Amino acid sequence: MTREEQQLEKRFLDLGRTAYQRGIVTYSDFLNLNEQNILYGIRQELSGLKLESFGGYETAERQMAAFVPDALLFCPEYPIACLRITSLHKRFAEKLSHRDYLGAVLNLGLERSRTGDILVEEEKAFLFCQRNIADFICENLTRIRHTAVTARPVEEESFSYEPNQQEITGTMASVRLDSLLSLAFKASRSSLTGLIEGGSVFVNGRLVTSNGYQPKEGDLISVRGMGRFRLQGVGGQSKKGRSYVTLLKYI
């Protein structure tokens, strides 16, 4: 474990200790998949606490963790804001990518841990961030590349997001992680082995390094740098005894 990972573990334990001793809910910054996995790894050390996470919408990848004392019966209210970023003059607007939006936000001097997912649509993007920096972003994010933009808060009840999904079907001898990646990304199993063993594949936010791991229906599988998909269904067998599999790939 690296020094940074050890410091992160210590930070999680400190947040848990504060929540337990003071009887309050404490929150982490936004966590990437690897950081979420580190948190899951010390879950047993957080006695007397419920550990929950949320990123602003149902299928968020970057999430905040909430450390909730068992005695508290209410759901945590995450300090997350959603901002809609749009161009001021659509006629002169460039086509902006996720990288463009993220770069512009970080150029304001903000750390990545203070922002969550960025959802890019045709002519706008939605940015999730810590609530206490939302006003700062709205006031200072005025240009992305050569495009003049404006950022405005979106009320939680008025936000809706339906990710674009591609249904992929196939058959496989065994519903293993490497076989599912091969089907989802149209690559050979052998070419994907390094991704799994190298720590780039997560199932429901937890690191999995075994090629033979067998996900269950409904599991969300994320591959750093390639994307993610959900194992939608496993059912029936072909005449050759291979299982039929359905995936929903986020595109």
Secondary structure by P-SEA (a helix, b strand, c coil): ccaaaaaaaaaaaaaaaaaaaacbbbbbccccaaaaaaaaaaccccccbbbbbbcccccccbbbbbbccccccccccccbbbbbbbbccccccccccaaaaaaaaaacccccccccbbbbcccbbbbbccccaaaaaaacccccccccbbbbbbbcccbbbbcbbbbbbbccccccaaaaaaaacccccccaaaaaaaccccccccccccccccccccbbbbbcccccccccbbbbbcccbbbbbbbbbcc
